[in-house]
Amino acid sequence: MDAWNAAKPFVTGSLSGMIATCCIQPIDMVKVRVQVGAAEGLSTSPFEIAGRMAREEGVGAFYKGLSAGLTRQVVYTGARLGLFDIFTEKANATLSPGEKMPFWKTSLCALSAGGIAAVLGNPADLALIRMQSDTMLPAAERRNYKHVGDALFSITKSEGPGGLLKGALPTASRAMALNFGMLAFNAKAKDALADMGVAKGSNTQTFGASAIAGFFAAFFSLPFDYVKTQVQKMKPDPVTGELPFKGSVDCAMQQIKAGGITRLWSGFPTYYVRIAPHAMITLLAQDQVKKMWKGMGV
Protein backbone atom coordinates (compact mmCIF):
# COMPACT_ATOMS: atom_id res chain seq x y z
CA MET A 1 0.00 0.00 0.00
CA ASP A 2 2.91 2.34 0.71
CA ALA A 3 4.19 1.78 -2.82
CA TRP A 4 0.73 2.53 -4.23
CA ASN A 5 0.38 5.71 -2.16
CA ALA A 6 3.74 6.88 -3.51
CA ALA A 7 2.79 6.04 -7.11
CA LYS A 8 -0.84 7.21 -7.00
CA PRO A 9 -0.23 10.94 -7.74
CA PHE A 10 1.84 10.00 -10.81
CA VAL A 11 -0.64 7.37 -12.05
CA THR A 12 -3.47 9.89 -11.61
CA GLY A 13 -1.56 12.52 -13.57
CA SER A 14 -0.67 10.08 -16.36
CA LEU A 15 -4.26 8.87 -16.80
CA SER A 16 -5.58 12.45 -16.78
CA GLY A 17 -3.07 13.59 -19.39
CA MET A 18 -3.68 10.59 -21.68
CA ILE A 19 -7.45 11.14 -21.63
CA ALA A 20 -6.97 14.80 -22.55
CA THR A 21 -4.41 14.02 -25.28
CA CYS A 22 -6.71 11.56 -27.06
CA CYS A 23 -9.34 14.33 -27.23
CA ILE A 24 -6.99 17.15 -28.27
CA GLN A 25 -4.44 15.44 -30.57
CA PRO A 26 -6.01 16.68 -33.88
CA ILE A 27 -5.92 20.31 -32.68
CA ASP A 28 -2.34 19.85 -31.46
CA MET A 29 -1.34 18.59 -34.89
CA VAL A 30 -2.79 21.69 -36.57
CA LYS A 31 -1.12 23.92 -33.92
CA VAL A 32 2.34 22.56 -34.79
CA ARG A 33 1.70 23.09 -38.50
CA VAL A 34 0.60 26.69 -37.79
CA GLN A 35 3.81 27.39 -35.89
CA VAL A 36 5.99 25.81 -38.57
CA GLY A 37 4.11 27.80 -41.21
CA ALA A 38 4.63 31.05 -39.30
CA ALA A 39 8.39 30.51 -39.15
CA GLU A 40 8.65 29.60 -42.85
CA GLY A 41 6.31 32.24 -44.24
CA LEU A 42 3.56 29.77 -45.13
CA SER A 43 -0.15 29.86 -44.33
CA THR A 44 -1.04 30.14 -40.65
CA SER A 45 -4.80 29.70 -41.12
CA PRO A 46 -5.81 26.68 -39.02
CA PHE A 47 -8.81 26.03 -41.26
CA GLU A 48 -6.73 26.07 -44.44
CA ILE A 49 -4.08 23.86 -42.86
CA ALA A 50 -6.64 21.39 -41.50
CA GLY A 51 -8.42 21.24 -44.87
CA ARG A 52 -5.18 20.60 -46.74
CA MET A 53 -4.17 17.90 -44.27
CA ALA A 54 -7.50 16.12 -44.69
CA ARG A 55 -7.32 16.31 -48.50
CA GLU A 56 -3.68 15.42 -48.99
CA GLU A 57 -2.89 13.13 -46.05
CA GLY A 58 -6.22 11.76 -44.89
CA VAL A 59 -7.89 11.79 -41.48
CA GLY A 60 -5.09 9.68 -40.00
CA ALA A 61 -2.74 12.66 -40.35
CA PHE A 62 -4.48 14.36 -37.44
CA TYR A 63 -3.37 11.53 -35.15
CA LYS A 64 0.21 11.30 -36.37
CA GLY A 65 2.49 11.20 -33.37
CA LEU A 66 -0.26 9.99 -31.01
CA SER A 67 1.99 7.22 -29.68
CA ALA A 68 4.63 9.83 -28.81
CA GLY A 69 1.94 12.08 -27.35
CA LEU A 70 0.66 9.35 -25.05
CA THR A 71 4.19 8.35 -24.06
CA ARG A 72 4.87 11.99 -23.23
CA GLN A 73 1.74 12.19 -21.06
CA VAL A 74 2.73 9.11 -19.07
CA VAL A 75 6.11 10.64 -18.25
CA TYR A 76 5.57 14.41 -18.42
CA THR A 77 2.01 14.98 -17.21
CA GLY A 78 2.28 12.15 -14.72
CA ALA A 79 5.38 13.82 -13.27
CA ARG A 80 4.19 17.43 -13.34
CA LEU A 81 0.79 16.72 -11.76
CA GLY A 82 2.16 14.09 -9.40
CA LEU A 83 5.04 16.27 -8.23
CA PHE A 84 2.72 19.26 -7.86
CA ASP A 85 0.44 17.23 -5.57
CA ILE A 86 3.42 16.06 -3.52
CA PHE A 87 4.97 19.53 -3.31
CA THR A 88 1.68 21.19 -2.30
CA GLU A 89 1.04 18.49 0.31
CA LYS A 90 4.47 19.20 1.82
CA ALA A 91 3.83 22.96 1.66
CA ASN A 92 0.39 22.60 3.27
CA ALA A 93 2.01 20.73 6.15
CA THR A 94 3.89 23.92 7.05
CA LEU A 95 0.71 26.03 7.34
CA SER A 96 -1.25 26.78 10.47
CA PRO A 97 -4.71 25.14 10.84
CA GLY A 98 -7.21 26.99 8.62
CA GLU A 99 -4.48 29.01 6.86
CA LYS A 100 -4.78 29.19 3.07
CA MET A 101 -1.82 28.38 0.86
CA PRO A 102 -0.18 31.67 -0.27
CA PHE A 103 -0.23 32.13 -4.05
CA TRP A 104 3.57 32.40 -4.19
CA LYS A 105 3.94 28.98 -2.57
CA THR A 106 1.46 27.42 -4.99
CA SER A 107 3.32 29.08 -7.87
CA LEU A 108 6.67 27.78 -6.64
CA CYS A 109 5.26 24.24 -6.42
CA ALA A 110 3.88 24.52 -9.97
CA LEU A 111 7.09 25.96 -11.44
CA SER A 112 9.29 23.35 -9.77
CA ALA A 113 7.09 20.43 -10.82
CA GLY A 114 6.86 21.70 -14.39
CA GLY A 115 10.62 22.13 -14.82
CA ILE A 116 11.52 18.71 -13.43
CA ALA A 117 8.80 16.93 -15.41
CA ALA A 118 9.80 18.64 -18.67
CA VAL A 119 13.36 17.34 -18.55
CA LEU A 120 12.07 13.80 -17.90
CA GLY A 121 9.56 14.04 -20.75
CA ASN A 122 11.78 15.82 -23.30
CA PRO A 123 12.71 12.71 -25.37
CA ALA A 124 9.04 11.88 -26.00
CA ASP A 125 8.21 15.55 -26.64
CA LEU A 126 11.06 15.78 -29.17
CA ALA A 127 9.81 12.65 -30.94
CA LEU A 128 6.27 14.08 -31.03
CA ILE A 129 7.40 17.37 -32.65
CA ARG A 130 9.56 15.54 -35.19
CA MET A 131 6.74 13.18 -36.15
CA GLN A 132 4.18 15.99 -36.45
CA SER A 133 6.32 18.26 -38.64
CA ASP A 134 7.93 15.53 -40.76
CA THR A 135 5.47 15.64 -43.66
CA MET A 136 6.09 19.37 -44.13
CA LEU A 137 9.72 18.71 -45.09
CA PRO A 138 10.80 18.00 -48.69
CA ALA A 139 10.51 14.29 -49.45
CA ALA A 140 14.30 13.83 -49.51
CA GLU A 141 14.67 15.36 -46.04
CA ARG A 142 11.89 13.48 -44.24
CA ARG A 143 12.83 11.21 -41.37
CA ASN A 144 9.80 8.89 -41.88
CA TYR A 145 9.59 7.63 -38.30
CA LYS A 146 7.28 4.63 -37.98
CA HIS A 147 6.37 5.16 -34.32
CA VAL A 148 7.69 6.74 -31.13
CA GLY A 149 10.14 3.91 -30.47
CA ASP A 150 11.59 4.22 -33.96
CA ALA A 151 11.88 8.00 -33.52
CA LEU A 152 13.70 7.71 -30.20
CA PHE A 153 16.06 5.03 -31.57
CA SER A 154 16.78 7.01 -34.75
CA ILE A 155 17.48 10.23 -32.83
CA THR A 156 19.86 8.40 -30.48
CA LYS A 157 21.62 6.69 -33.40
CA SER A 158 22.08 9.81 -35.52
CA GLU A 159 22.52 12.48 -32.84
CA GLY A 160 23.75 10.54 -29.83
CA PRO A 161 22.01 10.16 -26.45
CA GLY A 162 22.34 13.90 -25.90
CA GLY A 163 20.14 14.44 -28.95
CA LEU A 164 17.16 13.29 -26.89
CA LEU A 165 17.56 16.41 -24.76
CA LYS A 166 17.55 18.80 -27.72
CA GLY A 167 15.31 21.71 -26.85
CA ALA A 168 15.27 20.75 -23.14
CA LEU A 169 15.78 24.35 -21.99
CA PRO A 170 12.83 25.84 -23.94
CA THR A 171 10.80 22.73 -23.10
CA ALA A 172 11.45 23.21 -19.39
CA SER A 173 10.73 26.96 -19.66
CA ARG A 174 7.49 26.25 -21.47
CA ALA A 175 6.49 23.58 -18.93
CA MET A 176 7.17 25.90 -16.02
CA ALA A 177 5.06 28.64 -17.64
CA LEU A 178 2.29 26.14 -18.46
CA ASN A 179 2.27 24.66 -14.96
CA PHE A 180 2.25 28.14 -13.44
CA GLY A 181 -0.75 29.21 -15.51
CA MET A 182 -2.59 25.91 -15.21
CA LEU A 183 -2.03 24.67 -11.66
CA ALA A 184 -1.30 27.85 -9.71
CA PHE A 185 -4.25 29.69 -11.25
CA ASN A 186 -6.51 26.63 -10.93
CA ALA A 187 -5.86 26.58 -7.18
CA LYS A 188 -6.28 30.37 -6.95
CA ALA A 189 -9.50 30.28 -8.99
CA LYS A 190 -10.95 27.53 -6.79
CA ASP A 191 -10.31 29.68 -3.70
CA ALA A 192 -11.81 32.76 -5.37
CA LEU A 193 -14.92 30.85 -6.48
CA ALA A 194 -15.33 29.39 -2.98
CA ASP A 195 -15.12 32.91 -1.53
CA MET A 196 -17.89 33.92 -3.98
CA GLY A 197 -20.17 31.23 -2.56
CA VAL A 198 -19.58 28.40 -5.04
CA ALA A 199 -19.71 25.09 -3.18
CA LYS A 200 -16.27 23.64 -2.55
CA GLY A 201 -15.66 20.47 -4.56
CA SER A 202 -18.74 21.04 -6.75
CA ASN A 203 -18.72 20.53 -10.51
CA THR A 204 -19.29 24.29 -10.94
CA GLN A 205 -16.17 25.11 -8.96
CA THR A 206 -14.08 22.47 -10.75
CA PHE A 207 -15.23 23.47 -14.25
CA GLY A 208 -15.02 27.22 -13.62
CA ALA A 209 -11.53 27.02 -12.12
CA SER A 210 -10.27 24.79 -14.94
CA ALA A 211 -11.61 27.23 -17.55
CA ILE A 212 -9.78 30.14 -15.92
CA ALA A 213 -6.61 28.06 -15.59
CA GLY A 214 -6.82 27.06 -19.26
CA PHE A 215 -6.60 30.67 -20.42
CA PHE A 216 -3.60 31.51 -18.26
CA ALA A 217 -1.87 28.27 -19.20
CA ALA A 218 -2.15 29.19 -22.89
CA PHE A 219 -1.13 32.82 -22.46
CA PHE A 220 2.00 32.20 -20.39
CA SER A 221 3.26 29.14 -22.24
CA LEU A 222 2.80 29.99 -25.95
CA PRO A 223 6.02 32.02 -26.45
CA PHE A 224 8.04 29.19 -24.94
CA ASP A 225 6.12 26.58 -26.93
CA TYR A 226 6.70 28.51 -30.16
CA VAL A 227 10.47 28.69 -29.58
CA LYS A 228 10.57 25.04 -28.48
CA THR A 229 8.91 23.95 -31.72
CA GLN A 230 11.41 25.88 -33.87
CA VAL A 231 14.42 24.52 -31.95
CA GLN A 232 13.25 20.90 -31.95
CA LYS A 233 12.39 20.77 -35.66
CA MET A 234 15.55 22.51 -36.95
CA LYS A 235 17.95 20.66 -39.26
CA PRO A 236 21.51 21.53 -40.32
CA ASP A 237 21.92 23.47 -43.55
CA PRO A 238 22.66 20.86 -46.28
CA VAL A 239 25.52 23.02 -47.62
CA THR A 240 27.16 24.60 -44.57
CA GLY A 241 26.07 22.06 -41.96
CA GLU A 242 25.16 24.91 -39.61
CA LEU A 243 21.97 24.95 -37.57
CA PRO A 244 19.62 27.94 -38.08
CA PHE A 245 19.65 28.81 -34.34
CA LYS A 246 22.43 28.68 -31.74
CA GLY A 247 19.88 27.98 -29.03
CA SER A 248 16.49 28.96 -27.67
CA VAL A 249 17.46 32.56 -26.85
CA ASP A 250 18.95 33.06 -30.33
CA CYS A 251 15.82 31.53 -31.85
CA ALA A 252 13.56 33.90 -29.87
CA MET A 253 15.65 36.93 -30.86
CA GLN A 254 15.59 35.96 -34.54
CA GLN A 255 11.82 35.46 -34.45
CA ILE A 256 11.28 38.84 -32.75
CA LYS A 257 13.60 40.53 -35.24
CA ALA A 258 11.74 38.97 -38.16
CA GLY A 259 8.17 39.53 -36.99
CA GLY A 260 8.12 41.55 -33.78
CA ILE A 261 7.35 40.39 -30.25
CA THR A 262 3.86 39.26 -31.24
CA ARG A 263 5.37 36.60 -33.48
CA LEU A 264 6.00 34.56 -30.35
CA TRP A 265 2.21 34.40 -29.93
CA SER A 266 1.67 33.20 -33.54
CA GLY A 267 -1.34 30.94 -33.77
CA PHE A 268 -2.70 31.93 -30.33
CA PRO A 269 -6.34 31.14 -31.24
CA THR A 270 -5.36 27.63 -32.36
CA TYR A 271 -3.00 27.21 -29.41
CA TYR A 272 -5.70 28.38 -26.99
CA VAL A 273 -8.21 25.96 -28.48
CA ARG A 274 -5.61 23.22 -28.02
CA ILE A 275 -4.17 24.15 -24.60
CA ALA A 276 -7.23 25.45 -22.75
CA PRO A 277 -9.43 22.39 -23.42
CA HIS A 278 -6.45 20.10 -22.74
CA ALA A 279 -5.84 21.84 -19.42
CA MET A 280 -9.54 21.73 -18.59
CA ILE A 281 -9.97 18.08 -19.55
CA THR A 282 -6.81 17.15 -17.64
CA LEU A 283 -7.95 18.94 -14.48
CA LEU A 284 -11.50 17.57 -14.74
CA ALA A 285 -10.18 14.07 -15.41
CA GLN A 286 -7.79 14.39 -12.48
CA ASP A 287 -10.68 15.25 -10.16
CA GLN A 288 -12.70 12.27 -11.42
CA VAL A 289 -9.77 9.85 -11.14
CA LYS A 290 -9.14 11.01 -7.56
CA LYS A 291 -12.85 10.43 -6.78
CA MET A 292 -12.56 6.99 -8.40
CA TRP A 293 -9.62 6.05 -6.16
CA LYS A 294 -11.56 7.28 -3.13
CA GLY A 295 -14.62 5.28 -4.16
CA MET A 296 -12.44 2.20 -4.59
CA GLY A 297 -10.92 2.76 -1.17
CA VAL A 298 -7.37 3.02 -2.47
Helices and strands as residue ranges (DSSP letters): H 2-40, H 46-57, G 59-63, H 66-72, I 73-77, H 78-92, H 103-133, G 134-136, G 139-141, H 148-159, G 161-165, H 168-179, I 180-184, H 185-195, H 203-233, H 248-259, G 261-265, H 268-296
